[in-house]
Amino acid sequence: MIEITSTPLVLIAILGTVGVILPIISIARKEKGSNSFYAVIAFAALIMSMGYVGYQFINENVSASALFSDDVIVDDAFGGFFAIAMLIVALFTTVGSFNYMRKHNSPAVYYSLILLATIGMVLVAYSTDLVMLFVAWELMSIPTYVLVGFMKKNPSSNEAALKYFLFGALSSAIIVYGISISYGLTGSTNIGEVIQGYSTLDPSLLPLALLSVGMFIAGFGFKMGLVPFHQWLPDTYEGAPSPITALLAAATKKAGFAASIRIVILGMVFLNLDWTLALGIIAVMTMTIGNVAAIMQKNLSRMLAYSSIAHAGYILIGLAIAPYSSLGLQGSLYQIMNHAIMKGAAFIAIAGIVTTLAVTNIDKLKGLGRKMPITALGLVIALFALAGIPPLSGFWSKLMLFGSALDASSVLWWAPWLAIAGVLNSALSLAYYGWITRKMYFEGETEKRIAEPKSIIAVMIFSTIFLVGFGVYPEPLIKFVEFATPVISLGLMP
Amino acid sequence: MATESFGFPFEVGTLSAWLVWILPFAAAMIIPGIGKLSKHATGYVAVAFALMSALSAATMIPVALEAHELHHQIMWIEAIGLKGGVLADPLSIIMANVVGWISFLIMIYSTGYMKGDKDITRFWFWMMFFIGSMQLIVLSDNLLQVFFGWEGVGLASYALISFWYRDKKKDHVGVEGRTVLGMLDYYAPTHAGMKAFIMTKVGDVMMIAGMLLIFLFAGTFGFKELMGDTQWATTMAAQGLLVPAFVLLFGGAIGKSAQFPLNEWLLEAMTGPTAVSALIHAATMVKAGVFLVARIGPLVFALGAAGIMADQFFEIVAWVGAITALLLATQGMVNPEIKKVLAYSTGSQIGYMMMALGVAGLSHQYVDGYTAGFFHLISHAMFKASLFMAAGSLLHIVGSRFMTDMGGLRKQMKKTYAFMWAAGLGLMGAPFITTGFWSKDAIFAAVYESGNEWAMPLYAIAVLTAVITAFYTTRMIGMVFFGKKSKHIEKMEEEGHHIHEASLSMWVPYGILAVLTIGIGLIGLSAEEGLHHVFTDYLEHSFGIHSEHAAAETSILPEFLQGLNPVALGSSLVAFATGIGLGYIFYIGRWVDPVKFVNSNIFFYSIHKVILNRWYLNAIIYWCFVVAPLWLTRGIFRYFEKTAIDYGMNDGIQKAVGWSAKVVQGTQTGVSQSYLFVFGAGLLFVVLILLI
């Protein structure tokens, strides 16, 4: 039985309570537009949650990454790792919305939805039961549908929400389909039991089992933005309010990876190893198409949307390599943490630019380095970290990922090609990151400095310290990643 | 460590060792700031810091005399276990004092020499940076830190050689319009700085390769650690990499010390202010190479004693030194520019030092050659700094770098005349009264007694070089101070310029050094014996190199010269007499006109021409490494870059990426139906891969 003080339950209690109470307060207060009041409450709730996760880690109440559990959720380091990444992004989003939401209505609902989506994401990472996972998945998805369409008078926001919802519904349906097949085959929804059932399956039923794996890949792949399930993503990221884009790109995407690692990777290791090739092909397709498309973009949000597709490809390298090299999953987790910070910071920077200058067109960013020096610097650091330039934190995670592919090359003939594709793609991505940097710093001459939103500056400073700090001294983060990564080997059975 | 009980982290001597090189850097840091307040004050700050640095070095002298050593390390880069630190042993302490005190005198001189220069702040900044880098080399306890100082010296020399970057005509060196093999022998300061930088970089690249090679096997850069456990050397020797690694390190020294074949930058380095030349030639830069060899030499010798032979290293050092000594001395005989004569002389004297350090490793008495080389470094530092500063005064007052524009100056510039004689006698090795004599004699003796198969050829070169040295020094003094006044001076006097003695702050520094050259020379033998004693103990303690104290043989020499080698002494005296005699005939007595003499027959004429054209070495280097690569790059640019790369790859890749991006974008229609279709197709695709 799961304890009442376990991290996921306490997070539900904190975030859920505040999330529900916020709209009630707003009705009781009957006054409009006090955005910062609700933002502060939401911020406090997130900080408390963060504190609790940290407290649990420090007191060593968190078990090492458990693969399976008899309960529906488990309080392990793997979930805690994702919870930290997601809570940081949720904090970014909340802080970034201080200014962004000032001109918009019903802030209470907005922050409430962010908190509820956060519960969903965190629970996805903690789930060990397919039904629990699905419920958490929906709890994460539904608030984000609303958030994407929050600008209800803005047609592109509406279109974005509609597309997002359409695909979300489809992918949910596909996940349910996958769950139902696996339940039909094994008679259980507990992930451990499902996997045990799969490993002793009658060979004639194997295609069905593989079909369910395909369903899971497609269903989760939608959130992760894998090619060919990615097409909604640029439209949605572009249309959604920028802080929400940060939440989508940096956090909900990671929930997809958490779910994939729990089910597809951990589980299917015991089923059939051929699926790794499928993941490898998808990884290369995803990063290549993401980067190639990003090069031609004129809109900053859209460019970063494609870049986040490309990064899903990098992260997937680690998943594909997972059974062959212990570095694979570590690299993925490392990249997930870094990407959450980098992408989160980049989209918050865009939110800052949009609120002050109302532009997202890259051509209009001329001289941003002089206009908004701190935002521009934070953005450039985040972009360079995304490109994986040493000594920023993004370099080490990419190094680990590509290193894992080389590490696995002795047992997997196509593994080095993943590393080669990754390196070539990183080089390609420098083209557009460099282009933005050039626009901001080397073009335009007469710009004067304008006031930058303080909340944005706070996020930029945090992300810069994180990326540079852990870039120069990556040791603690690597230790944490090692601790949080589940150890899987072919001999391990539930 | 008793001092630790006071909570003080250093021994006092250790603190000095840090301060010696940190103080000049600190001065370099604050000088630009002070320059904003008052340009005048920068000079005083620089002199004060140079003095403090020199004093810090002086406080360590007792440590050297007791043959102790101070070694203090701090963690530098924890992740790879790299330590930084200072190593103050007799070698580095003596060197630090030479560098510190001579730099201090040069700084005083500079306050007069550079008076009124517009860019004085920049001058002081780089001078202090220069001294700091040199002291860093001297006091480092590991190769990597040495390399940092090494590069600092290179950078500072580049900045100072091209200090007068406006390339005015008077700041050039060489004869305008003169060409050798089609290469202009006339250089602007900026060109000269670049040349020095690039040529020394050739050596630096070799040095870093050698360093890393050793690090690869030893896992450390530290001198003490390398000596502590010699397992690495055994492994390297087994793979035949030990000698190459040491020779690569020596490559760095060749570049910095302007040894053959990287000697040509030294001449053009004369475009810098004379104070800079003095600093480069007497205390820093060129001495860095000698110091490096002195640093690693005992290590190599100790390895040899332990059975890991690396004799080839010493042979290369000795021969490079010998060739350089002769090659550059010959060129000193014919050059018309006073600073260039001195520059050739420096390269040649450094060659002596290298020869001594190399021969030391080939003999059984390592300490003899080692002491000789280092003693010569010290005495050369004194008289060469003095000569350069004096030459700077001449330039300053006459306004020309050519000796043919001087002449007959001994009446007007009495002090400079006297001091130049004193220092010049040191360079010539005037018997019994100059430091130069004792140190050169020690080198002769070391070479002669080494008992190596190469000893006799090396000895012959050394003696021949000594003859030439005495000759060109006499020539220099003769041309400047004797004979008739040149047309240039007569014209100056007609225009109302008064030829006068240099100012106080200028003549005092070189006066001190000239007096010291004679003063220490008078007690030269005991000074050398003291040094010999210190180094014997040092080599014994630090490297376990024993030296046999041969029982004093009674030789044919008189009482006060006991212990000297009679053959070396004899050739030393003959060389001096021959050189100065020939010089007197041509340039002081002026009994024979040298121009007529050279033109008298084709043999002398062609030798003179080859030497004057720098043995064609400079021109050949330019043809091979400047002109040819430029042609090659132009060719590549025209026929490869523009066609294959530009049209093929650049445009090709750009178009391919653009095209594929368009294709990818084409699928992004914005129509949800088509998206959903792709999603479904994708699902099918995934399931298909899984099922296959």
HADDOCK unambig.tbl for C-alpha pairs under 7 A between the chains (distance, minus, plus):
assign (segid A and resid 163 and name CA) (segid B and resid 672 and name CA) 6.64 0.50 0.50
assign (segid A and resid 207 and name CA) (segid B and resid 691 and name CA) 6.37 0.50 0.50
assign (segid A and resid 210 and name CA) (segid B and resid 690 and name CA) 6.36 0.50 0.50
assign (segid A and resid 210 and name CA) (segid B and resid 691 and name CA) 6.70 0.50 0.50
assign (segid A and resid 211 and name CA) (segid B and resid 687 and name CA) 5.86 0.50 0.50
assign (segid A and resid 214 and name CA) (segid B and resid 683 and name CA) 6.87 0.50 0.50
assign (segid A and resid 214 and name CA) (segid B and resid 686 and name CA) 5.86 0.50 0.50
assign (segid A and resid 214 and name CA) (segid B and resid 687 and name CA) 4.96 0.50 0.50
assign (segid A and resid 218 and name CA) (segid B and resid 683 and name CA) 5.79 0.50 0.50
assign (segid A and resid 228 and name CA) (segid B and resid 678 and name CA) 6.63 0.50 0.50
assign (segid A and resid 228 and name CA) (segid B and resid 679 and name CA) 6.18 0.50 0.50
assign (segid A and resid 228 and name CA) (segid B and resid 682 and name CA) 5.38 0.50 0.50
assign (segid A and resid 229 and name CA) (segid B and resid 679 and name CA) 5.17 0.50 0.50
assign (segid A and resid 229 and name CA) (segid B and resid 682 and name CA) 6.77 0.50 0.50
assign (segid A and resid 231 and name CA) (segid B and resid 668 and name CA) 6.69 0.50 0.50
assign (segid A and resid 231 and name CA) (segid B and resid 675 and name CA) 5.97 0.50 0.50
assign (segid A and resid 274 and name CA) (segid B and resid 690 and name CA) 6.72 0.50 0.50
assign (segid A and resid 275 and name CA) (segid B and resid 690 and name CA) 5.60 0.50 0.50
assign (segid A and resid 278 and name CA) (segid B and resid 686 and name CA) 6.77 0.50 0.50
assign (segid A and resid 278 and name CA) (segid B and resid 689 and name CA) 6.03 0.50 0.50
assign (segid A and resid 278 and name CA) (segid B and resid 690 and name CA) 6.70 0.50 0.50
assign (segid A and resid 289 and name CA) (segid B and resid 664 and name CA) 6.88 0.50 0.50
assign (segid A and resid 292 and name CA) (segid B and resid 657 and name CA) 6.92 0.50 0.50
assign (segid A and resid 292 and name CA) (segid B and resid 661 and name CA) 5.20 0.50 0.50
assign (segid A and resid 293 and name CA) (segid B and resid 661 and name CA) 4.98 0.50 0.50
assign (segid A and resid 293 and name CA) (segid B and resid 664 and name CA) 6.05 0.50 0.50
assign (segid A and resid 293 and name CA) (segid B and resid 665 and name CA) 6.22 0.50 0.50
assign (segid A and resid 296 and name CA) (segid B and resid 661 and name CA) 6.35 0.50 0.50
